[in-house]
Amino acid sequence: MKYNIKKIGVLTSGGDSPGMNAAIRAVVRSSVYHNLECVGIYRGYEGLIEGDFKALNARSVKNLINRGGTFLKSARSPEFRTKEGRKIAFNNLKEAEIDALVVIGGDGTFSGAIAFLEEYDIPVIGLPGTIDNDINGTDYTIGYDTALNTVVSAIDKIRDTAHSHNRIFLVEVMGRDAGDLALSAGIGSGAEVILIPEQNMGRERLVESLKRNKKSGKTSSIVVVSEGDKVGKNIFDVAEYIENNLKGYEVRVTVLGHVQRGGTPSCRDRVFASRLGVSAIDALLRGETNVMVGINNNKIVSVPFTDAIKGDNEIDTDLLRVADITSI
Ligand code: F6P
């Protein structure tokens, strides 16, 4: 083994996601299990630069598995994007005698780790934590399942009122650059149309599709709109276009927003996060660095950070087909 690891730092960075606490808990307890010290770093890379560290033991992470958010708190750190910021961060790690890091977050978190590793030799393992599910090489990201359930239960409620009033409801879900959440939640909630950033259906086709729904006997429609969708300037613009071009329907907009990021993590997210937390320590002990630990076909895998964040988000074409067929 190249590295002699005695003390591990763990942080969460970027947008929080339900299950991050379960992941931290598993990292801490797995460290203790392997007789390693573990230090919590607060507010992601911000806390790394400010030296905001706290020693954690197995009891420090009690009563957390069921809690959303991240008790270590999170941030998006502009300073860590600078050489100077990363230098301060490294010096703080040296001073605290932390000799390995586990970073939990999304593509911004992994990009930060890549820049850090180009300059400093310290093992870093990443865990995918984002509700967006936009990381390559892993079937799921921590928080995605909980967010899906949150979205579906919100749309179930919206469906009741949409149906009672014969309305079209546009529901915006998160996912800046990725339509995974919209697509799966759309299928799961029986949406008539799903708009995602990976596929611009255009305003005309959208209205055509809603007209077809009406002809086929539907009295109300749910359109799930991913935050990053490019059909209109924004969801309100799309709503206005529909109202002007499809007579006989009232259109309403619901933006689900940060409701999707909070809440009690689902069992699936808790188990997934626990597996990944334990696997992160295993990976460090095997001498790995510069990789994300994820899950592929139910097997734990290590994926280089550069591959995990590479290119545009790929959407599951099979799911697109299922959405098309089941929404007629
Ligand atoms: O990346 C996770 C995410 O929740 C995106 O879906 C969303 O676009 C973004 O974060 C919102 O970020 P913020 O909480 O900083 O506004």
Residues whose N, C-alpha, C, O or C-beta is under 5 A from the ligand:
A	BS01	F6P	G15 T130 D132 M174 G175 R176
